């Protein structure tokens, strides 16, 4: 599983490619850019200035999302309780050996990451961080039920490559741990993921596209359980779903991934969904693409 190849992205930051999943950890346009645009900026972190927050980072990987989060919270004197879920130690090992990665962050971030690698834990007067190694479907149960998260980052490989962390059953467990005003943030704009989150009772928002990349109609998804849509502000990094996105949720692409006992293999989860799509009367995804003039490369379903 853990054969990894180094990738230099266009913004100068490093990422990895998984040979097993045949997918990069980040967009080739920039690992750092993707983290800041899709996760850090969207988190609206100034609301936690001089306050405390709970964060869950699912599929920690190289640690870009948590590192960027820590960097900002160090600047604004916030108190953090962080849990991370990750199946493979090698990406974090790579990060701790890569000077270009470490130079992106305050020295304290390296100290925290080194402690997570050695002891699975870090704590000082500001930050309490834990990483749980193994299958996220099982390890999420080790997080105390009393803890509700203000931010949940979901950054696994795409649903087609790693459906285990995008199923109705796993997302149900994840959303149970979200604070009423908490944000679940993911780079994915998959109709299956969005429809599942909506069916679980969350309001769905789209991360605003970067104006330099107008070919992409969304940069990801924010899900919030109790949010007054009238309080959406222009400076927020997310907005209501557009008509094209709403219509995406009416296609066969919106049929969820299912894993009833949270122990199915990737192949079983995908086959189950394909069978359900085959017998569905919903609009085909190709028809939706044709209507909106989309290429297959511009959408993940």
N, C-alpha and C positions, 0 to 999 in steps of 0.2 A: 504493500500500500504506500510506503513512504519513500519511494524513489522520486527524487525531486531535482529539477533543473533550474539553475539561476536564470532570471530574465531581467534585463534592463529595460525599464519602461521610458516613454518619451519625455517625461518630466525629470528624468535623471534618477528617480528612485528605483530601488530593486524590488523584485517580486520573485515568485517561484512558479514553476509549472509542475503539476502532478502527472507523472507518467500513468499512474493507475486510473485517474479520472479523465486524463487527456484534456485537461483544462487548466488555465492559469488562475492563480489566486486573485489577480487583479486585472483590470483593463490595461491594455498595452499603452493607452494614452497617459497613464500615470497612476502608480499605486498610491502615492501620497495625495495626488489630486483627487482620486476617487474617495479616499478616506475623508478628506476635509469637506468635499462637496456633499457627499451622500450621507455621512454619519455625523461628523463634528458640527458642521454648520446647521444641520437639520435638528440637532439636539436642543438648540436654544439654551445653551449652557449659562448665559448671564442670569437666568432666573434662579440659579442655585448659588449665586455669589454670597459668600459668608454663611452658607447653609450646608446641610448634609443631603446626600442622595445615595440611593441604591442603584447599582447597574449590573446587568447580566449580559455578558459577551459570549454569545453562542458561536462556536467555531472560531476560536481565538486566532488560530493560524500563526502568522508572523508577529501579530500583536499590533498592527498599525492602528486599528480602531481604539484599542485601550490606551496605546501610547499617546495618541492625539488627544484623547479625553483627559488623561493624566496631565499632559502638558498645559491644557487650558485651566484645569482645576487648580494646579499649582499657582497659576497667576492670580486666581481670584479667591484664594483662601477658602475653598470649599472642602467639606469633609466627605470622604467617599468610602462606601462599602461595596466592593467589587467581587462578583463571582464570574469565573470564566469556565467554559466547557470546551474541551479539545481532546480529540482522539489520538493525536500524534505529537510527540515531543520534538521531532526533528525541525519543524519550522521555527520554533522558539530558539532552539540551539543555533540554527542558522542566523537568526536575528542578533543573537549575542556575540556572534563571531564577525558580523558584517559592520565594519567601521562606518560605512556610508549610511547605513540604517541608524546606528547609534548617534551619529552626529546630528540627526534631525531633531533630537529631543534633549530636554534638560538631563543632566547627569543622574538625577533621582530616578528617572524612568529606567535607566540601565540597572540601577540598584534594585528596583522593584522586580524587574524581569529576571534578574539573576537569582533573586530569592525565590521567585515562583518556579524557576527551573530546578533549583536545588532542593527546595523544601515544600513546594506547592503553596507557599504562604508568604505574606509580607504584612507587617503591621507597624505603624508608628502613630504619633498623635493626630495625624490627619487622615491617613489611608489605611484601610484594612482590605487586603486583597487575597483571594483564594482561587486556585485553579484545580478543577476536577478532571482528571485524565480518564478517558474511556468513551464509550458510546453515550452520546448526549441523551439518548432516549432513556437510559438507565440512570445516568449520573444526575440528571435534573431532579430526581427524587431525593437526593441527598441534601438539597438546599432546604433549610428549615421552612416549613409552610407559613410561618409567621412573617417571613420577609416578602414584601411586595416591592417591585422594582419601578423606579421612576423612568429608567431607560432600559430597553432590551435591544441589543444589536443582534441581528440574525444574518450571518455572513458566510453560510456554507457554500459549497459548490452548487451549481445551478440545479434546479429540480429534476432536470432530465438526467443529470450525472449522479446526483446524490439525493434521491427523493426521500430518504429516511428522515431528514430534518424538515421536510416541507409537508408532511401528511396532516390530514385533519386531526388525527389523534395526538400527534406530537404538538402541533400548534395549539390544540386545546389545553394541553399541560402548560405550555408557555404563556398563553394569555391569562390563565388562572393566576399567574404570578405578577401580573401587571397592575400597577396602581391605577385607580380610576382615571387620573389625569396623566398617567404615564404614556410614553411614546414607545411603540415597537417600531424599529427602523430596519429596513432591509433594502439592499440594492435591487432586489427582484421586482419586476413589474409583471410577473407571471399571472395570468388570469386565474389559474388554479389556486395560487397562494392568496391572491386578493379576495376571491370569492369565498374561500375557506375562512379567512379572517372576518369578512363581513357576516358570514353565516354564524360565526361565533359571537356576534353582537358588537363588533368594533366598527367605528367610523373609519373609512379608508380615504387617504389623501395621496396625491402624487408628488414626488420630489420634483421641483421645477427643473426643466431641462436647461443645460448650459447653452447660452446663446451662440457659443462657438460650434455647437454640435446640434444644429436644428434637425438633423435627420433622425435623431432619437426623440420620441415623443414623451418619454419619461425617464428619469434617472433612478427611480425606485419608489418605495412605498412607505408611508407612515400610517400606523394603525393606532387609534386611541379609543378607549372604551366609553368615556364620558367627556365629550368635547363640544363646546358651544360653537357651531360653525360660524355664527355671526361675529365671533371674536377673532376670526382669521385676519391677520394683519399683512399688509404688503411686504413687510420686512421678514416674514416667515419664509423659510426655505421650501415650504410645501403649500399646496393649494388643492381645491376640490378636483376630483377626476373630471377630465374633459369628456365630451360626447364620444370620441373615438375609444377612450378607455372604458366608459360605461358599456358601450356596445361589445367590447372585447369580453366582458363578463357574461354575455348572452350567447357565447359560442361554445363549441365542444372543448375548447382550451380551458374553460372554467371548471370542468369536471375535476374534483379534488383527487389528490393522491390519498390512498387509504392504507392503514397499517393497524388493524384492530387490536392486536396484542403487543404492538410496539416491538416486534422481533422479526418482522419479515425482511427478506433479502431485497436488495435493489431490484433485481429482475422480477421478483414476484409483485412488488408494488407497481412497477411500470406495466406489467402484463395485465394486472387487475384493472388499471385505469384505461388501458387500450381497449379492453373488452367492454368496459362501460361506455366508452366513447363510440364504439362500433354500433351499439344498439341505441344510442341517444338520437333524439330528434332535433337537437339544437343545431344552430347554424354552424357550418364547417368554418374552421379558422381561415382556410384559403379564401372563402367567399368574403369574409371580413377584411382580409388583407387586400383583396382586389378592389373592394369598395373604397378603401382609404389609400390605395396606391402604395402599399407597403411592400418591402422586400422581406424575405424570410429572415434576413440578417438583422432587421431592425426591431425584432420583438422576440422575447423569450416566453414561451408558453408551456 
